[in-house]
Amino acid sequence: MKPTGLLTGILGFTLWAALMLVLVYPHDWVTLANAPVVLILVSSIYSLLLPLSLSLALSALAVLMFNYQMVPPVHTFHVDLHEHGILLITMMGVSWLITYLLRRQKQIAALERQQAQRTLQLMQWSEKLREFDNPQQLLSDLHQLLLGLAEGSTQVLVGFTSSELESLNATQIKAFDACLQENKALGKSTGRYDNLEDLYLPMRGRSKAYGVCVCVGGDIDFNEALWVRDAQALLDQMGLACDRRDNALRAQSARESAQTQKTRSLFLTSIAHDQRTPLASIMTSASAILEQTDRLSKDEIRHYAELIQEETQQVARLTDNTLTLARLSGEQVQVPMQLESVEDMVAAVLQRLRKRKTMYLPTVKVASGLPLLNCNMVLVEQVLDNLIDNAIKHSGAPGSVELNVLQQQGGVVFQVSDRGVGMQGQHKLQGDESRGMGIGLQLCHAVAQVHAGCLSFSTPAIAGQGVLAIFTLPLAVAQEQGA
């Protein structure tokens, strides 16, 4: 017996003993007229503290003691008058009735408190499931809740698959898998496989079961045990939470797939647009040489050959950009990096422009004392090459393209400006097809992202002022490694 139960039992027996002492040793204030009221009042109190059967027996003993001590002829159990007999019978009936009603009311109140506690427990469990992205991590918490609900003779096992529960035998594993597949309770008194010794409750989602609770041992009645209903409610909350997580994952996968498809379409569109113009120029020049060789002068043939060479180099650069962008677009891309000199990278880009016989070179200003950059030199040079080449093509006149390199706010900033056609609103981030920056701009953004840097464009409000491209690489990593 629990300590609280023992104390209430002692208190109940004490009250009954006090009542018996009052009946055995009556006083002037205890008479035949008021003693029944005292007896019924005291029996009502100790009936709340003692078990029902014991309370009824003690009430009967108290009535018999009242008869023996106070009903004439006293000290006998004989009753001479009918009204005395009716009084004893009434006292016994009223005492038993009050005892039964009070005990019943106490049981109802205890049951209501239990149900209120379990309802609160279910609400708290539901809120806890909402806070976790992956409800399957709360399996141990669910197990503890189910143990708290189950009767003492019942062992509770819960898992998402039968392989998680090593203590199951072959029959229990088959029943577990059947419950998981059918998404319905089975076992004792469920109407499904009643011959099984255990009860199996599914973790029900909207369309399937995500796990099973196995109630082993004990005399479990699926239709009568209230704790089974509460346990099923907890399991259903877990099943619905798993269902919501699966739906969220499917929705996220669908969004990612749609975004991937959109990116792929934009990628292919950019490739087609960027390569259409140089290929058309190559085909036109080659056709002119083939079809009009006899009528063309050496200077005209040379002009067409130079045009073919120039456009071929452009196609080669577009192909390199495409391949590099495809490599940087993969998952978990790792690019080899080392400390590089800013001056050396800028010089390499200018040398490459001279070899291509660019129409004119940009004005270059590199701040003195720039630290080494922890970067991939090939990729950074490719970004600068793209930005400068694009600015030269769309600048207004020779000498209008500038490359300024300076240190600013913990990073090295490469600024490329021109005086050509500016970018319009949304094209500043997505690339302006009119400027031929589809693949090239996407590549520049990818390289900036790999280096934890950034790339931005700005266009002055005044028409004809061109575009300012700002390519920034951080210094933090470089300084740590240099130290």
BELJO-V950614 format. One record per backbone hydrogen bond with DSSP energy under -0.5 kcal/mol. CO is the residue of the C=O (numbers start at 1). NH is the residue of the N-H. E is the energy in kcal/mol with one decimal. If there is no record, write none. Layout:
CO;NH;E, CO;NH;E
//
This chain:
2;6;-2.4, 3;7;-2.2, 4;8;-2.2, 5;9;-2.0, 6;10;-2.4, 7;11;-2.5, 8;12;-2.3, 9;13;-2.4, 10;14;-2.2, 11;15;-2.1, 12;16;-2.1, 13;17;-2.7, 14;18;-2.4, 15;19;-2.2, 16;20;-2.3, 17;21;-2.3, 18;22;-2.2, 19;23;-1.9, 20;24;-2.7, 21;25;-2.9, 27;30;-1.1, 29;31;-0.7, 31;35;-2.3, 34;38;-1.9, 35;39;-2.7, 36;40;-2.5, 37;41;-2.4, 38;42;-2.7, 39;43;-2.4, 40;44;-1.7, 41;45;-1.3, 42;46;-2.5, 43;47;-1.4, 44;48;-0.5, 45;48;-1.3, 46;49;-0.7, 46;50;-1.4, 51;55;-2.5, 52;56;-2.5, 53;57;-1.9, 54;58;-2.6, 55;59;-2.2, 56;60;-2.0, 57;61;-2.1, 58;62;-2.3, 59;63;-2.2, 60;64;-2.3, 61;65;-2.5, 62;66;-2.3, 63;67;-2.3, 64;68;-2.5, 65;69;-2.5, 66;70;-2.5, 66;71;-0.9, 67;71;-0.7, 68;75;-3.7, 70;72;-0.6, 72;80;-0.8, 73;76;-0.6, 81;85;-1.7, 82;86;-2.8, 83;87;-2.1, 84;88;-2.4, 85;89;-2.6, 86;90;-2.7, 87;91;-2.8, 88;92;-2.7, 89;93;-2.6, 90;94;-3.1, 91;95;-2.6, 92;96;-2.4, 93;97;-2.8, 94;98;-2.9, 95;99;-2.2, 96;100;-2.8, 97;101;-2.8, 98;102;-2.7, 99;103;-2.3, 100;104;-2.7, 101;105;-2.6, 102;106;-2.4, 103;107;-2.2, 104;108;-2.4, 105;109;-2.4, 106;110;-2.4, 107;111;-2.5, 108;112;-2.5, 109;113;-2.5, 110;114;-2.3, 111;115;-2.6, 112;116;-2.6, 113;117;-2.4, 114;118;-2.3, 115;119;-2.5, 116;120;-2.3, 117;121;-2.2, 118;122;-2.4, 119;123;-2.2, 120;124;-2.6, 121;125;-2.2, 122;126;-2.2, 123;127;-2.3, 124;128;-2.2, 125;129;-2.1, 126;130;-1.5, 127;131;-1.0, 128;132;-0.6, 129;132;-0.8, 133;135;-0.6, 134;137;-1.8, 135;138;-2.1, 136;139;-1.1, 138;142;-2.2, 139;143;-2.2, 140;144;-1.9, 141;145;-2.0, 142;146;-2.3, 143;147;-2.2, 144;148;-1.9, 145;149;-1.3, 146;150;-2.3, 151;154;-2.1, 155;216;-3.6, 157;214;-3.8, 159;212;-2.4, 161;164;-1.3, 162;165;-1.1, 164;166;-0.9, 165;168;-1.1, 169;173;-2.3, 170;174;-2.0, 171;175;-2.3, 172;176;-2.7, 173;177;-2.6, 174;178;-2.2, 175;179;-2.5, 176;180;-2.3, 177;181;-2.1, 178;182;-2.8, 179;183;-1.8, 179;184;-0.6, 180;209;-0.8, 186;200;-2.8, 187;190;-1.7, 192;187;-3.1, 193;196;-1.8, 198;188;-0.9, 199;215;-3.3, 200;186;-1.8, 201;213;-3.2, 202;204;-1.2, 203;210;-2.5, 208;205;-2.3, 211;203;-3.0, 212;159;-1.8, 212;214;-0.5, 213;201;-2.9, 213;215;-0.6, 214;157;-2.4, 214;216;-0.8, 215;199;-2.1, 216;155;-3.3, 218;220;-1.3, 220;222;-0.6, 221;224;-0.6, 221;225;-2.9, 225;228;-0.5, 225;229;-1.0, 226;230;-1.8, 227;231;-2.5, 228;232;-2.3, 229;233;-1.7, 230;234;-1.9, 231;235;-2.3, 232;236;-2.4, 233;237;-1.9, 234;238;-1.8, 235;239;-2.5, 236;240;-2.7, 237;241;-2.0, 238;242;-2.4, 239;243;-2.1, 240;244;-2.5, 241;245;-2.1, 242;246;-2.4, 243;247;-2.4, 244;248;-2.4, 245;249;-2.5, 246;250;-2.4, 247;251;-2.5, 248;252;-2.5, 249;253;-2.5, 250;254;-2.4, 251;255;-2.4, 252;256;-2.6, 253;257;-2.5, 254;258;-2.5, 255;259;-2.6, 256;260;-2.7, 257;261;-2.5, 258;262;-2.4, 259;263;-2.8, 260;264;-2.6, 261;265;-2.3, 262;266;-2.5, 263;267;-2.6, 264;268;-2.6, 265;269;-2.4, 266;270;-2.5, 267;271;-2.3, 268;272;-2.5, 269;273;-2.4, 270;274;-2.9, 271;275;-2.0, 272;276;-1.2, 273;277;-0.9, 274;278;-0.6, 275;279;-1.7, 276;280;-2.2, 277;281;-2.1, 278;282;-2.4, 279;283;-2.7, 280;284;-2.3, 281;285;-2.5, 282;286;-2.8, 283;287;-2.4, 284;288;-2.1, 285;289;-2.1, 286;290;-2.4, 287;291;-2.8, 288;292;-1.9, 292;296;-1.3, 297;301;-2.5, 298;302;-2.6, 299;303;-2.3, 300;304;-2.5, 301;305;-2.6, 302;306;-2.8, 303;307;-2.1, 304;308;-2.6, 305;309;-2.6, 306;310;-2.7, 307;311;-2.7, 308;312;-2.4, 309;313;-2.3, 310;314;-1.8, 311;315;-2.4, 312;316;-2.5, 313;317;-2.4, 314;318;-2.5, 315;319;-2.5, 316;320;-2.5, 317;321;-2.6, 318;322;-2.5, 319;323;-2.6, 320;324;-2.6, 321;325;-2.7, 322;326;-2.4, 323;327;-2.0, 324;328;-2.2, 325;329;-1.1, 327;330;-0.9, 330;333;-0.6, 333;335;-0.5, 338;375;-2.1, 340;373;-2.8, 341;345;-1.7, 342;346;-2.3, 343;347;-2.2, 344;348;-2.1, 345;349;-1.9, 346;350;-2.1, 347;351;-2.3, 348;352;-1.8, 349;353;-1.9, 350;354;-2.1, 351;355;-1.9, 352;356;-1.4, 353;358;-1.9, 354;357;-1.4, 362;364;-0.5, 363;403;-3.3, 365;367;-0.5, 365;405;-2.9, 367;370;-0.6, 373;340;-2.8, 373;375;-1.1, 375;338;-2.2, 375;377;-0.8, 376;380;-2.3, 377;381;-2.6, 378;382;-1.8, 379;383;-2.0, 380;384;-2.5, 381;385;-2.7, 382;386;-2.2, 383;387;-2.6, 384;388;-2.7, 385;389;-2.6, 386;390;-2.3, 387;391;-2.0, 388;392;-2.7, 389;393;-2.0, 390;394;-1.3, 391;395;-0.6, 392;395;-0.7, 397;400;-1.6, 401;363;-2.8, 402;417;-2.1, 403;365;-3.0, 404;415;-3.2, 405;367;-2.8, 406;413;-3.3, 408;411;-0.7, 410;475;-2.1, 411;408;-3.1, 411;413;-0.5, 412;473;-2.3, 413;406;-2.0, 413;415;-0.6, 414;416;-0.5, 414;471;-2.8, 415;404;-2.6, 415;417;-0.5, 416;469;-3.2, 417;402;-2.1, 420;466;-1.1, 424;427;-3.3, 425;428;-1.7, 426;429;-0.9, 426;430;-1.3, 427;431;-1.9, 431;433;-0.7, 432;435;-1.5, 432;437;-1.5, 433;436;-1.2, 437;441;-1.3, 438;442;-1.7, 439;443;-2.5, 440;444;-2.1, 441;445;-2.3, 442;446;-2.2, 443;447;-2.5, 444;448;-2.2, 445;449;-2.2, 446;450;-2.2, 447;451;-1.7, 448;453;-3.4, 449;452;-1.5, 451;474;-0.5, 454;472;-2.7, 456;470;-2.9, 458;468;-2.6, 462;465;-1.1, 467;418;-1.3, 467;469;-0.6, 468;458;-1.6, 469;416;-2.7, 469;471;-0.5, 470;456;-2.1, 470;472;-0.6, 471;414;-3.0, 472;454;-1.8, 473;412;-2.5, 475;479;-2.6, 476;480;-1.9, 477;481;-2.3, 478;482;-2.6, 479;483;-2.2
//
